[in-house]
Amino acid sequence: MYSQRLDNLRRRLAEQGVDVAIITDDDSVYYLTGYYDYLHMEFGRPTILIVPRDGKSLLITPTIDLVMAESSANVDRIAAWNDGAGNEWREELPEALSAAACIALEPDHMPPMVRAYIDALIQSKIHKSVTSILADMRMVKSTQELQLARHAGEVAGAMMAAGRNAIGDGVPEYEVALATSAAGTRKAAELLAAHYDDTAMSPNTHFLQIMASGEEIVKTHHRATTRIMRRGEPVFLCFCGMTNFHRFKLGFDRTFWIGEIADSRQAEIYEVAAASQQAALGVLKPGVTAESVHSAYAEVIQGAGFDYPFRCGRATGFSFLEKPQLVTGDKTILQPGMVLAVDGSVAIDSFRAQVGDSFILNEHGYEQITHHSKSIDNIVL
């Protein structure tokens, strides 16, 4: 699988007259090689993948992660570097790039420290972006990736069910986060044991729970706190960061109420949010533009008298945000094999409601891979 991806990248480099690509985006390195070192630039340690169009691939990574790289990286050669030794990660780059007349990099993903060195190294040589090439490669998922997507949906479902069950009058938000993390981890462990041989892949969720309750619900990406939830309050749960099974990401969120809906206006707003997602799904299928899905969703929201909304959704995969985005201006034609998160949402100053799910596009339309009722009767707990 990884060798095929690297060969595909080489073919695309040749088509664009590129001699060598320099890849530093963690998710793209994983997509192409199966290697993920967890540390990244937060610890000041670059990992760099060099892919010549005619030649052997090279992974430059810290010595501290060499054992992991040797066990998981599907590359021709690994060059390990150590903190403070010689020229560190720079050591291999001059030779790797010396014969290249045209070099492709990731302008928006390359760490500034690495970019500054590469710019000085290549100087007047022609350089292009490899970002769009990789984005196009990653748009349509393979059979193996679609299996990951479906399993990620099962993990998300387990987290949502646990979160729903943990919500209650007098319960602090962090208890919900503990419940969702435990449920997701256990489901992921079950799936890994049943379907995968990769014992190095952790089942543990590792993202702070996005949730908000009561008057804090207008804070879209609020994290779980010590706040005590009360009867009649709305509660928002989002798993767009925590759904990360075998490194495959999805989008999934719901709005709930505890015991009753104290403010009837909130119920009206919620129904518009749910209707906006349904309108988007009425358009969602191969052959349409990404922006047309957003347009159907936005029309419902604005038609109900609310402000123009944020994007309707986005593609996901080994990154939280991939190509295309369901937003005005993205004219990408949707294709079978894409995985898309599709939201419905309405926000006012004192309240916001959001529902979101993930879908696999197929020849006939779509397959929904996250599941939880959106009916008012089922979300008042």
N, C-alpha and C positions, 0 to 999 in steps of 0.2 A: 504493500500500500504506500509506504513512504517513498520507496524508490520510484514508483510510478508518479507520485506527486513531483519529485525532484526532476524526473525526466520531462514531465509536462511543463514545468517552469523553464527548463533549458530550451525546449522547443519555442516557447513564447519569447524568451530572451533573444533567440536567434531571429525570430520574425521581426523583432524591433531593432535589430542591429546592436544589441547589448552584449558585451564580452563577459561581464561578471556582475553578479548581484550581491549586495551587502545587506543582510537582513538582521535586524536587532529587535523587532517586535516579538515579545515573548510568545504570544499566541501563534504567530506565523512560524517561529522556530519550531514550536511544538507540532503544528500542522504538517510541516515538511519533514520533520525528523523523529517525532515521538519523544523529544527531550524537553523537560521542564525542570528548572533548577530551584524555583521558589524564591531565590534571594533577589535577583535582578538589581537594578540600579539603586534601589532604596539602601542597599548596603555598599554602594560604590564599586560593584563588581560587574562589568559588562560581560555579556555572552553575545558572540557575534557569529553568524553563519555566513560563510562565503560559498556562493554557488557559481562556478564558471559555466558558460554555455558549452564549452568543450574542455572538460577536465574534471578533476575529483573535488568533491565537496569537502569543506573544512569547517569544523566547529571549534571556535576559540572560547574556552570557558575556564572559570577559576579552578585551580588545583583542588580546592576544598570540596568541589563537587565532581571530581574526576571519576570516582567509582560509579556514581549515579549516571554520569554521561556514558561511560563505557558499557553500562548495562542496558541503556535505553535509547541512545542516539543512533539512528540509522544514517550514518555518514561514512565517507571514505576515510577521513582522518580527523583525529581530535588533537588539538594543541592546547595543553593546559598551561596556565600562567599563575604565578603566586604573587601575593602582595609584597611590593617592594623589591622584587627580584628582577634584575635586568630592566627591560623596557615593558614589562608586564604584558597586558593584552595587545600592545602595539607591535610587539616583536615580529609577528608573522605577516602583518598587513602590507608592508612595503613590497615584499616579494610576491604576495598573493595578487597585488594589483599592478605590478610593474609592467606587465605585457598588455594590459587592457587599454584600449583606446576609448571605449565607451563603458561607463560604469553606472549601474542602477542602484539607487539607495531609497530609503524610506524617509523622506524629509520631515514628516510630521511625527514619526515614531522614534527616530534615532536620538539617543541621549546627547545633550549638548556637548558634553565632554568628548564623546566619540566623534560627533559630527565635526567639531573643530579640528581634531587631528586628521580626519579623512579629507576635509577640505584643503588642509595644508599639504596633504600627501598627493592628492590628485591635481591640484592647482588648475591648469588650463585644459585638462582632459575633459571630454564631453561627459556629462552626467545627466541621467534621466531618473524618473521615479519608477520604482518597482511596485509601489503601493496599489495602483490600479490593476496591475497584472495579478497580484495576489488576491485582491478583492474579487476579481472576476473568477479566478480559480475556485475560490471558497464559496461562491454563491450557491451553486447546485451541489447538494450533499450526496455522498456515496451511500451505498446500501449499508455499510458499517456505521456511517455517521447517523443515518436515519434510525438505526437500532438504538444508538446512544440517545438520540432525541426522544424516542418513545420511553426509554428507561428513565431519562431525566424527568419526563412527565409523571412517571410513577412516583419518583422521589418528591416532586413538587406536590403531588396529590396527598402524599403521606404527611408532609409538612402542613399543608392547608388544613387537613382534617384534625391534626393535633392542635394547631393554633386555634381553630374554631372551638374545640372542646375545652381549651384552657381559658378562654375568655369568660369573664363573669364579674358580677358586682362585687367590689371589694378586692379584686385581684390586681396585683401590680403588673405593669406591662412586661417586665423582665421575665416573669413566670411563663408568659406566652412564648417568649423567645427561647427559653430553655426547653420548652415542650417541642417546639418546631425543630430545633436543632437535633434533639435526641431522635425524633421520629424520622427525620431526613437521613441521619447517619445510619440508623438501623435498616431502613429500606435500601439505602445505597449498598450497605454491606451484604444484604441478602441478594441483591442483583449481581454484585461483583462475584460472589461465591457461586452463583448459579450459571452465569453466562460468560465470565471473563477469566483468563489465566494470569492477568497482570496483578500479581500480589503486591507490587510496589505502589499501586494507586490507592490513596487514602479515601475511605468512605466519609470521613468527617466533614460536616459543613463548616465553612470558615469565612463567614461574612456576617456582619452585624445585622440583626433583624430589622428590616424596614417596617415600622408600624407607627400608628398614631391614634390617639383616642381623645374623645371630648373636644374641647376647643383647640387642641393641638392638631386636629385632623387636617387643617389647612396647610400644615408643613409636610409637603409631599414626600420628602425623603428623611423624615424624622426617624430616629432609632429608638428602640425600646429603652425605657427609663424606669425609675422607681415610681412613676405616677400610678395612682390607684384608680382603676376604672370603675364607673358607676352606672347603675341602671338608667336606661334611656339614652345613654351616650352612643354615638357612632364609633366604630373601631375599624381602622384600615390595616390590612395585612398585605404586604408585597414580598414576593419571593424572586424578584428579578436579579438579585445578587446571589441569594442562597441556592438557587437551582443551578447547580454546577456539577453534574454527575459525569465522572470520567472526563472532566474538563469541558463538557458540552453544556452550554448555557441556554436557558429559556426565560420567557417572561410569564408571570402569573400573579394576579392580585384580585382581591375582593374587598368589599365594604360590608360590615356587619353592624348590628345594633344589639345592645344588651337589654333583653326583656321587653322593650317597647321602643317605638320611635316617638320620642318626646316632642319633636318639632315636625309637624306634618309637611312643612316646606321641604325638609330634607328628603322625604320619600319621593316627592315630585321631582326633585333634582336627580335623585338616583335613577328614577325611571327614564329620564332623558339620557343619562349616561349609558344605561343598558341598551336603550334604543339606538344610540349612536354606534355602539359596537355592532349591533345587529345589522345596521345599515352598511357598515364596512364589510361585514361578512357576506352581504347580499351581492357585493361586487367582487369579492376576493376569488380569483381563479386565474389559471394560466392564460396568458395572452393579453391581459390588461396592464395598464401602467401602474406603477407603485403609487403615483400621485392621485389616481382615480379612486383608490380605496380611501385615502385621506379625504378626498373631496366629498364622498358620500357620508362619511362620519361627521365632517365639519358642517355639512348642510343641515343635519338634524340638530346639532348643538346651536348653531346660529339661528336656525328657524324657530327654536324655542326661546330666542331672545337673549342667549348668552354670548360671551365673547368668543372670538376666533380661538380655537384650541391649539394646544401643542400637537406634535406629530401623532398620528394614529397608531404608529407602531414601527417596527424595525425588524430586519433580519437578525438572527442569532446563529451561533455555532460555537466555535472554540473561543470566540470573543463575545462580549456582551452586546456589542454593536457591530454589525456587518452590513454589507451592501445587499439589497437596497434599503432605503428608509421610506416608510409610508408617510410622505410629506409633500406639500406643494413644491414642485420643481424637480422631483425625482421621476424621470421619465423611463426608468428601467422597466422593461417588459418582464412581468412575472413568469416564472417557469416551473414546471414540475420538479420536485426535489428541493425547493427552497423551504427553509424553516423560518416562520414569521411570527412575531408577537404582535397581537392586534388588541388595542385598548378601546374602551369607551370611557369618557371622562367629562365631568362638568365641575367648574370651580367658581365659587363666589367668595366674598371676603370672609364669611363666617363658616363656610362648609365646602367640602369637596367630596365628590363621589367618583369612584373609579372601579371598573372591572376590566380584567385583561386575561387573555389566554394565548396559548401557542398552537400553531397549526403547521402541518406539512402539506404543501401543495402537491396535488397529484393530477393525473390526466383529466379527471372529472370535476375537480374543484379543490376540496381540501379535506384533510383528516385532522380532527381536533385531538390534541395530545395532553391537554390539561383539562381537568374536569371538576367543577363544583357548581352547584345550583346558583342561579342569579335571581331566582324568584324571591320577592319580598317575604313571602311566607316562610322561606327556608333560611333567610339570613338575619331574621330577628331571633336571637338566641334565648 
